[in-house]
Amino acid sequence: MQEYWKTLLLPNPISTQEIQLPLLEEKGISLAVRRLDQVHDLVSGNKFYKLKYNMEEAKKKGFSTLLTFGGAFSNHIHATAAAARLEGFKSIGIIRGEEIISLNPTLSFAKSEGMQLEFISREDYRKKSCDSFVEKLKEKFGDFYLIPEGGTNALAIAGTKEILSEVDSYYSHITCSIGTGGTFAGLAESIHSDQNLLGFSSLKGDFIHSEINNLLLENQIYPKGKYSIFDNYHFGGYGKSDSKLFDFMQWFYAQTQIPLDPIYTGKMMFGIFDLVRKDFFQKGSSILAIHSGGLQGIAGFNQRMGTKLPV
Ligand SMILES: *Cc1c(COP(=O)(O)O)cnc(C)c1O
């Protein structure tokens, strides 16, 4: 087995891109983007970190099959399919929704990596964490190592804790996108006492605050620095977006040549610039924005929405 992540024990920090823009200069703020989207060709972004110790655990426990859940455009499904193939596991993806006749780019990639796709109704999908439902899946597919939807569990957080390294103590603010919060939790565990962690939720609703607090408690994470979550940059909710967001992403790409995704990192970056304009950040602040990847989904997104977002 190749142990794909060990083949690229990355020089830390991984490529970090400084952003030069008149607005930032005017406000006396520095902004850098940590390009986790470039961490691996196939196992991209934060999913690389979230899968790393789960794969190790599955191997240690002698499993030959991984099973996980996701939507039809899921970055997690995409990454898990690739990681499983690289590590010699069989993989099963339980996909929310009825089977689509022609697979979208995410699912056709997963299939080409050998992932067995199983489509279930939205109603059944809601039961995905019930023991009885998992038991039924085991009757059907045999034994498997279960990775939860979005990949967040204690081992995933052990992985995302490794996103930051000592040299990053330089930054006053670290920012990330939030879906299930596994990335935020790992970062929260590694920030220093004089650092601020800002999370930008892609989901609609203020439930995310208690959800993140529970996740931190369950994992016994007591951040040394301050952390806050913004729940007002979701653009209508998970998977929702609008032309204001697309225009911003196009503008950002034209300025920096950094592509963002419309589900997570586009919303985070929009939020950062909005906060900069509103003088949320003190003069002299140095921001490190974590680019958590997600670019694989853009082809399917453009196809579906008729947009021309850069990849
Ligand atoms: C999955 C994903 C997230 C969300 O990560 P969580 O750990 O679930 O909060 C953020 N950004 C991108 C690009 C993702 O693919």
The ligand as an SDF file (V2000), in Angstrom:
LIG
                    3D

 15 15  0  0  0  0  0  0  0  0999 V2000
  -16.0110   19.7180    3.2230 C   0  0  0  0  0  0  0  0  0  0  0  0
  -15.5690   21.1190    2.9940 C   0  0  0  0  0  0  0  0  0  0  0  0
  -15.6530   22.1100    3.9830 C   0  0  0  0  0  0  0  0  0  0  0  0
  -16.3170   21.8600    5.2970 C   0  0  0  0  0  0  0  0  0  0  0  0
  -15.4560   21.2620    6.2020 O   0  0  0  0  0  0  0  0  0  0  0  0
  -15.9930   20.8120    7.6260 P   0  0  0  0  0  0  0  0  0  0  0  0
  -14.8300   20.2110    8.2690 O   0  0  0  0  0  0  0  0  0  0  0  0
  -17.0970   19.8310    7.3720 O   0  0  0  0  0  0  0  0  0  0  0  0
  -16.5200   22.0210    8.3170 O   0  0  0  0  0  0  0  0  0  0  0  0
  -15.1250   23.3480    3.7280 C   0  0  0  0  0  0  0  0  0  0  0  0
  -14.5790   23.6480    2.5310 N   0  0  0  0  0  0  0  0  0  0  0  0
  -14.5200   22.7420    1.5380 C   0  0  0  0  0  0  0  0  0  0  0  0
  -13.9550   23.1570    0.2430 C   0  0  0  0  0  0  0  0  0  0  0  0
  -15.0000   21.4480    1.7470 C   0  0  0  0  0  0  0  0  0  0  0  0
  -14.9390   20.5580    0.7490 O   0  0  0  0  0  0  0  0  0  0  0  0
  1  2  1  0
  2  3  1  0
  2 14  2  0
  3  4  1  0
  3 10  2  0
  4  5  1  0
  5  6  1  0
  6  7  2  0
  6  8  1  0
  6  9  1  0
 10 11  1  0
 11 12  2  0
 12 13  1  0
 12 14  1  0
 14 15  1  0
M  END
$$$$
